[in-house]
């Protein structure tokens, strides 16, 4: 049986049509697969970036109620020393709010001390002539036992130059705090050191207790 030229031509076009349909099918399938992969990638939820917060902890506090035993006028109860310390830091809190300044690590450590003292029930009292410097710390005039006193609160290194020699208990606490890498602060009244605070600083993952 012989095919005519017309039949041969028809067969040829049929084959071409089948090939074209096959190519269209493969193209559509490829586009669909690509779209599905892209959608899967877009729908994949990326894990949130970890966020950390600064945490300042009070590691130690030492009080010397009368560093100069020969003078009863230099005696102050621990509650008074807490009040004086908090009063000075409250002045810093008001200063930073008024000046709209960003708190330094030193300021943040002092703020942690204030929070700690407030949790213990301390309340601030009136003060005058308040001032502060990044190196020296905080100073103000406060009335104690009917007498105007100069109260200073700042880094232990600066306070060592601004006050009489520390008592052994305060000196030991300062040395221990520095050895641990903490920020150490000292309260002095009329040139006598009365208390020491050691503050640690760490980063903590928000929502967990993990430390850095």
C-alpha positions in Angstrom: 0.0 0.0 0.0 1.4 3.3 -1.0 0.8 6.6 0.7 -0.1 9.5 -1.5 1.7 12.8 -1.1 -1.3 14.2 0.7 -1.4 11.5 3.3 2.3 11.9 3.9 1.9 15.6 4.4 -1.0 15.0 6.9 1.1 12.5 8.8 3.9 14.9 9.0 1.8 17.7 10.4 0.2 15.3 13.0 3.7 14.4 14.2 4.7 18.0 14.5 1.4 18.8 16.4 2.1 15.9 18.8 5.7 17.2 19.4 4.4 20.7 20.0 1.8 19.5 22.5 4.5 17.5 24.3 6.7 20.6 24.5 3.8 22.7 25.8 3.1 20.1 28.4 6.7 20.0 29.6 6.9 23.8 29.6 3.8 24.1 31.7 5.0 21.5 34.1 8.4 23.2 34.5 6.7 26.5 35.2 4.4 25.0 37.8 7.3 23.2 39.6 9.3 26.5 39.7 6.3 28.4 41.0 5.8 25.8 43.8 9.4 25.9 44.8 9.3 29.7 44.9 6.2 29.7 47.0 7.7 27.2 49.4 10.7 29.4 49.9 8.5 32.5 50.5 6.3 30.7 52.9 9.3 29.5 55.0 9.3 31.6 58.2 12.7 32.9 59.1 13.7 32.6 62.8 13.5 36.0 64.6 16.8 37.8 65.3 17.8 37.2 69.0 17.4 40.3 71.1 19.4 41.0 74.3 18.9 43.3 77.2 21.5 44.7 79.6 21.2 43.5 83.2 22.9 45.2 86.2 22.9 43.2 89.4 24.0 44.3 92.9 26.6 41.8 93.9 27.6 43.3 97.2 26.9 46.2 99.6 28.9 47.1 102.6 28.1 49.7 105.2 30.4 51.4 107.8 28.1 53.3 110.2 31.0 55.2 111.8 34.3 55.2 110.0 35.7 57.8 112.6 34.9 56.2 115.9 36.2 59.2 118.0 33.4 61.5 116.8 29.8 60.5 117.5 28.7 63.2 115.0 30.0 60.9 112.2 27.7 58.0 113.1 24.8 57.2 110.7 22.6 54.2 110.7 22.5 52.0 107.6 19.0 53.2 106.8 20.3 56.8 106.7 23.2 55.7 104.4 20.7 54.0 102.1 18.6 57.2 102.0 21.6 59.4 101.2 22.7 57.1 98.4 19.2 57.0 96.9 18.8 60.7 97.2 22.0 61.4 95.2 21.0 58.9 92.5 17.4 60.3 92.3 19.1 63.6 91.5 20.9 61.9 88.6 17.6 60.4 87.4 16.0 63.8 87.3 19.1 65.3 85.6 19.1 62.7 82.8 15.4 63.1 82.2 15.8 66.9 82.0 18.8 66.9 79.7 17.4 64.0 77.6 20.8 62.4 77.7 21.5 58.7 77.0 22.6 56.9 80.2 26.1 55.6 80.3 27.0 52.2 81.7 28.0 54.1 84.9 24.6 55.8 85.1 22.8 52.5 84.4 24.8 50.8 87.2 23.8 53.7 89.6 20.2 53.3 88.5 20.3 49.7 89.4 21.5 50.6 92.9 18.6 53.1 93.2 16.2 50.4 92.2 17.8 48.0 94.7 17.5 50.6 97.5 13.9 51.5 96.7 13.1 47.7 96.9 14.5 47.8 100.4 12.2 50.7 101.4 14.5 53.6 101.1 13.0 57.0 100.2 14.9 60.1 99.0 15.1 63.4 101.0 15.7 67.0 100.1 19.0 68.1 98.7 20.7 71.2 97.3 23.7 72.1 95.1 23.5 68.8 93.2 26.0 68.2 90.5 27.7 65.3 88.6 30.6 64.5 86.4 31.5 61.3 84.5 34.7 60.9 86.5 33.9 62.1 90.0 30.3 60.9 90.2 27.6 62.7 92.1 27.7 65.3 94.8 25.0 67.3 96.8 24.4 69.0 100.1 22.0 67.1 102.4 20.8 67.9 105.9 21.6 65.1 108.4 21.1 65.4 112.1 20.4 69.1 111.7 23.6 69.8 109.9 24.4 70.4 106.2 26.7 67.7 104.9 28.5 67.2 101.6 27.6 63.8 100.2 29.6 62.2 97.4 28.8 59.0 95.4 31.0 57.8 92.6 33.5 55.2 91.3 35.8 53.9 94.0 38.9 55.0 92.3 37.8 58.6 92.2 36.4 58.4 95.7 39.7 57.2 97.1 41.1 60.6 96.1 38.1 62.6 97.4 37.8 61.0 100.9 39.9 59.8 103.8 41.4 56.3 103.7 38.7 53.6 103.5 38.1 51.2 106.4 39.4 47.7 105.9 35.9 46.3 105.4 35.2 48.7 102.6 38.7 48.3 101.1 38.3 44.5 101.0 34.9 44.8 99.3 36.3 47.2 96.7 39.2 44.9 95.9 36.9 41.9 95.6 34.6 43.8 93.3 37.4 44.9 91.0 38.8 41.4 90.9 35.4 40.1 89.7 35.3 42.8 87.0 32.4 44.7 88.6 31.7 48.4 88.8 32.4 49.5 92.3 30.9 52.7 93.9 31.5 54.4 97.3 29.4 56.8 99.3 31.2 59.4 101.3 29.8 62.0 103.7 32.0 65.0 104.7 35.1 63.2 103.4 34.5 59.8 105.1 33.6 56.6 103.2 30.4 55.0 104.6 29.3 52.4 102.0 30.4 50.3 99.0 28.3 48.9 96.2 29.5 46.3 93.6 27.5 46.0 90.4 27.9 43.4 87.7 26.9 44.0 84.1 25.8 41.3 81.6 23.7 40.7 78.5 20.7 38.5 78.8 18.6 37.0 75.9 15.1 38.5 76.2 12.7 35.8 77.4 15.4 33.5 78.9 18.0 33.4 81.6 20.9 33.0 79.2 23.9 35.1 79.9 26.7 36.5 77.9 
